[in-house]
């Protein structure tokens, strides 16, 4: 009977775990819908902003982008690792951390530091790498303004030549079951200029007409204004992508955990019924054997 008690305790324990994982799955599913809508709505804006910047810069003569496009010998690299503050989301955080370590190995003899966004990445990478800062609190209030401050910090570090290259590592949201690890160069900007066209001198005193557009005050000033905006938008999109991916990964992980717990509970119930049946059979045999002994 002691064996039956142990099985009953395990069934109770697994059932409790199943209820927890099922509840976490439903919570993540609810949060995923909101996060997915946010990143889906933002992507067209981000893509159009980049397209507009490229179209504008392609009509300008000379170097476009100033300090943001300045190419320097790469001696100091900063990797922005975007992870989550909580676990129980499968390989979501592990994949980003692995990719960061791969990138670190690609720069032998260079100074490679990590800028962590997310508690999980910070906790693990601190043990093996130099983490200069952790911005896990951004998830408490994930707004464009809060992310813009982080983007400005990164930009300032690049312009001040604290780092020669800044890369962002994050999970891109594809669907609830699929997240793709992305590595994007944040700074310096790749050549924004896609096609130089002789366009003559641009006057700031008059609106400039190009195609169907009138530019005021001038295309150069608009480009210089759009670059910081694009960088902030790019980082915000990456964090939003990661945030949606986190809930998708957690929902998928909790769904699998719930299914596994259900299978285990069913197996334990079958084992319990077999053990109980065997115990009852033994008791019947003992009773019959005792009765036969009394007859003799």
C-alpha positions as CSV (number, residue, x, y, z in Angstrom):
1,X,0.0,0.0,0.0
2,X,3.0,2.3,0.5
3,X,3.7,2.1,-3.2
4,X,0.1,3.1,-4.0
5,X,0.5,6.1,-1.7
6,X,3.7,7.2,-3.5
7,X,1.9,7.0,-6.8
8,X,-1.1,9.0,-5.5
9,X,1.3,11.7,-4.3
10,X,3.0,11.8,-7.7
11,X,-0.4,12.1,-9.5
12,X,-1.3,15.0,-7.2
13,X,2.0,16.7,-7.8
14,X,1.9,16.3,-11.6
15,X,-1.7,17.5,-11.7
16,X,-0.7,20.7,-9.8
17,X,2.1,21.3,-12.2
18,X,-0.2,20.8,-15.2
19,X,-2.6,23.4,-13.8
20,X,0.2,25.9,-13.4
21,X,1.6,25.4,-16.9
22,X,-1.9,25.6,-18.4
23,X,-2.5,28.9,-16.6
24,X,0.8,30.3,-17.8
25,X,0.0,29.2,-21.3
26,X,-3.2,31.1,-21.2
27,X,-1.6,34.2,-19.7
28,X,1.1,34.2,-22.4
29,X,-1.5,33.7,-25.2
30,X,-3.3,36.8,-24.0
31,X,-0.2,38.9,-23.8
32,X,1.1,37.5,-27.1
33,X,-2.0,38.9,-29.0
34,X,-1.3,42.4,-27.8
35,X,2.5,42.2,-28.4
36,X,1.9,40.7,-31.8
37,X,-0.5,43.4,-32.8
38,X,2.1,46.0,-31.7
39,X,5.0,44.7,-33.7
40,X,2.8,44.0,-36.8
41,X,1.6,47.6,-36.7
42,X,5.1,49.0,-36.3
43,X,7.0,47.1,-39.0
44,X,5.4,49.0,-42.0
45,X,6.3,52.3,-40.3
46,X,9.9,51.2,-39.6
47,X,10.3,49.9,-43.2
48,X,8.8,53.0,-44.7
49,X,11.1,55.3,-42.6
50,X,14.2,53.4,-43.8
51,X,13.0,53.4,-47.4
52,X,12.3,57.2,-47.2
53,X,15.8,57.8,-45.8
54,X,17.4,55.7,-48.5
55,X,15.4,57.5,-51.3
56,X,16.3,60.9,-49.9
57,X,20.0,60.1,-49.4
58,X,20.3,58.6,-52.9
59,X,19.6,62.1,-54.4
60,X,22.3,63.9,-52.5
61,X,25.9,64.5,-53.4
62,X,28.8,63.8,-51.0
63,X,28.9,61.8,-47.8
64,X,25.5,61.4,-46.1
65,X,25.1,60.6,-42.4
66,X,28.0,62.3,-40.8
67,X,29.2,60.7,-37.6
68,X,26.6,58.0,-37.9
69,X,28.2,56.4,-41.0
70,X,31.8,57.0,-39.9
71,X,33.8,53.8,-40.5
72,X,36.7,53.3,-38.0
73,X,39.1,50.5,-37.5
74,X,37.2,48.0,-35.3
75,X,39.1,47.7,-32.0
76,X,36.1,48.0,-29.6
77,X,32.8,46.3,-30.1
78,X,29.6,46.6,-28.2
79,X,27.0,43.8,-28.4
80,X,23.4,44.6,-27.4
81,X,21.9,41.4,-26.1
82,X,18.1,41.5,-25.9
83,X,16.6,38.8,-23.7
84,X,13.7,38.5,-21.2
85,X,13.4,39.1,-17.5
86,X,11.8,35.8,-16.9
87,X,12.4,32.2,-17.9
88,X,10.2,29.2,-18.7
89,X,10.2,30.2,-22.4
90,X,12.2,27.3,-23.9
91,X,15.4,28.1,-25.7
92,X,14.4,31.8,-26.2
93,X,17.1,33.3,-24.0
94,X,19.7,30.5,-24.6
95,X,19.7,31.1,-28.4
96,X,20.5,34.8,-28.0
97,X,23.2,34.1,-25.4
98,X,24.8,31.5,-27.6
99,X,24.8,33.9,-30.6
100,X,26.4,36.6,-28.4
101,X,29.2,34.2,-27.4
102,X,29.7,33.2,-31.1
103,X,30.1,36.9,-32.0
104,X,32.6,37.5,-29.2
105,X,34.7,34.7,-30.6
106,X,34.6,36.4,-34.0
107,X,36.6,39.3,-32.6
108,X,39.8,37.8,-31.2
109,X,42.1,40.3,-29.6
110,X,39.4,43.0,-29.6
111,X,37.6,44.6,-26.7
112,X,34.1,43.2,-26.8
113,X,31.6,44.4,-24.2
114,X,27.9,43.5,-23.7
115,X,25.0,45.9,-23.2
116,X,22.2,43.7,-21.7
117,X,18.5,44.4,-22.1
118,X,16.9,41.7,-20.0
119,X,17.7,40.1,-16.7
120,X,18.3,36.6,-18.0
121,X,20.9,37.6,-20.5
122,X,22.6,39.8,-17.9
123,X,22.7,37.1,-15.2
124,X,24.4,34.6,-17.5
125,X,26.7,36.8,-19.6
126,X,28.0,38.6,-16.5
127,X,29.8,35.3,-15.6
128,X,31.7,35.0,-18.9
129,X,31.8,38.5,-20.5
130,X,32.0,42.2,-19.6
131,X,28.5,43.6,-19.2
132,X,28.8,47.4,-19.0
133,X,25.1,48.0,-18.3
134,X,21.8,46.3,-17.8
135,X,18.4,47.8,-18.9
136,X,16.0,45.1,-17.8
137,X,13.7,47.8,-16.3
138,X,12.6,48.8,-19.8
139,X,10.1,45.9,-19.8
140,X,8.3,47.4,-16.9
141,X,7.1,50.2,-19.2
142,X,7.9,49.4,-22.8
143,X,7.4,52.7,-24.6
144,X,9.1,54.4,-27.4
145,X,10.4,57.2,-25.2
146,X,12.1,54.7,-22.8
147,X,13.7,52.8,-25.6
148,X,14.7,56.1,-27.3
149,X,16.8,56.9,-24.2
150,X,18.7,53.6,-24.6
151,X,19.2,54.3,-28.3
152,X,20.6,57.7,-27.5
153,X,23.0,56.2,-25.0
154,X,24.3,53.8,-27.6
155,X,24.6,56.5,-30.2
156,X,26.5,58.7,-27.8
157,X,29.0,55.9,-27.1
158,X,29.6,55.4,-30.8
159,X,30.0,59.1,-31.6
160,X,32.4,59.6,-28.6
161,X,34.5,56.7,-30.1
162,X,33.9,54.6,-27.0
163,X,33.1,51.8,-29.5
164,X,33.8,51.4,-33.1
165,X,31.0,49.0,-33.9
166,X,27.6,48.3,-32.2
167,X,25.5,45.2,-33.0
168,X,22.1,44.1,-31.7
169,X,21.2,40.5,-31.1
170,X,17.6,39.6,-30.6
171,X,14.8,37.1,-31.4
172,X,12.7,38.2,-34.4
173,X,9.0,37.2,-34.1
174,X,7.7,35.1,-37.0
175,X,4.9,33.2,-35.3
176,X,4.0,31.8,-31.9
177,X,6.1,28.7,-32.5
178,X,9.0,30.3,-34.5
179,X,11.5,32.9,-33.4
180,X,14.6,33.7,-35.5
181,X,17.8,35.0,-33.9
182,X,18.9,38.1,-35.7
183,X,22.2,40.0,-35.6
184,X,21.8,43.6,-36.9
185,X,24.5,46.3,-37.1
186,X,23.3,49.3,-35.2
187,X,26.2,51.6,-35.8
188,X,28.0,52.6,-38.0
189,X,25.1,52.8,-40.4
190,X,25.7,50.9,-43.6
191,X,26.0,53.2,-46.6
192,X,22.6,54.9,-46.7
193,X,23.3,56.2,-50.1
194,X,22.1,53.7,-52.6
195,X,22.5,55.6,-55.9
196,X,24.2,58.9,-56.3
197,X,22.4,61.3,-58.7
198,X,23.7,64.6,-59.9
199,X,21.2,67.0,-58.5
200,X,22.9,70.3,-58.2
201,X,23.1,72.6,-55.2
202,X,20.1,72.6,-53.0
203,X,18.7,75.9,-51.7
204,X,17.5,76.1,-48.1
205,X,15.6,79.2,-48.8
206,X,13.1,77.5,-51.1
207,X,11.3,74.2,-51.0
208,X,13.1,71.6,-53.1
209,X,11.1,69.7,-55.6
210,X,12.1,66.1,-56.4
211,X,9.6,64.0,-58.3
212,X,6.3,64.3,-56.4
213,X,7.8,65.6,-53.2
214,X,8.5,69.1,-52.0
215,X,11.2,69.3,-49.3
216,X,11.4,72.0,-46.7
217,X,13.9,73.2,-45.5
218,X,16.2,70.9,-47.5
219,X,16.8,67.2,-48.1
220,X,20.2,67.3,-46.3
221,X,18.6,68.6,-43.1
222,X,15.7,66.1,-43.3
223,X,18.2,63.2,-43.7
224,X,20.2,64.4,-40.7
225,X,17.0,64.5,-38.7
226,X,15.8,61.2,-39.8
227,X,18.9,59.2,-38.9
228,X,18.6,59.5,-35.1
229,X,14.8,58.8,-35.5
230,X,15.5,55.7,-37.6
231,X,18.0,54.4,-35.0
232,X,15.6,54.8,-32.2
233,X,12.8,53.2,-34.2
234,X,15.1,50.3,-35.2
235,X,16.0,49.5,-31.5
236,X,12.4,49.9,-30.5
237,X,11.3,47.5,-33.2
238,X,14.0,45.0,-32.1
239,X,12.8,45.1,-28.5
240,X,9.2,44.8,-29.6
241,X,10.1,41.8,-31.8
242,X,11.9,40.2,-28.8
243,X,8.9,40.9,-26.5
244,X,6.4,39.3,-28.8
245,X,8.8,36.4,-29.4
246,X,9.2,35.9,-25.6
247,X,5.4,35.4,-25.1
248,X,5.2,33.2,-28.2
249,X,8.1,31.0,-26.9
250,X,6.6,30.8,-23.4
251,X,3.2,29.9,-24.7
252,X,4.7,27.1,-26.9
253,X,6.9,25.9,-24.0
254,X,4.0,25.8,-21.5
255,X,1.7,24.1,-24.1
256,X,4.3,21.3,-24.5
257,X,4.8,21.2,-20.7
258,X,1.1,20.8,-20.2
259,X,0.9,18.0,-22.8
260,X,3.8,16.2,-21.2
261,X,2.3,16.6,-17.7
262,X,-1.0,15.2,-19.1
263,X,0.7,12.2,-20.6
264,X,2.7,11.6,-17.4
265,X,-0.5,11.8,-15.2
266,X,-2.3,9.3,-17.5
267,X,0.7,6.9,-17.2
268,X,0.7,7.3,-13.4
269,X,-3.0,6.7,-13.2
270,X,-2.6,3.5,-15.3
271,X,0.3,2.4,-13.1
272,X,-1.8,3.2,-10.0
273,X,-4.8,1.2,-11.3
274,X,-2.6,-1.8,-12.1
275,X,-0.9,-1.7,-8.7
276,X,-4.3,-1.3,-7.0
277,X,-5.7,-4.2,-9.0
278,X,-2.7,-6.4,-8.1
279,X,-3.1,-5.5,-4.4
280,X,-6.8,-6.4,-4.4
281,X,-6.0,-9.7,-6.2
282,X,-3.4,-10.5,-3.5
283,X,-5.9,-9.8,-0.7
284,X,-8.5,-12.0,-2.4
285,X,-5.9,-14.8,-2.7
286,X,-4.9,-14.4,0.9
287,X,-8.6,-14.6,2.0
288,X,-9.2,-17.7,-0.2
289,X,-6.0,-19.3,1.1
290,X,-7.1,-18.7,4.7
291,X,-10.5,-20.1,4.1
292,X,-9.0,-23.2,2.5
293,X,-6.7,-23.6,5.5
294,X,-9.7,-23.4,7.9
295,X,-11.5,-26.1,5.9
296,X,-8.5,-28.3,6.2
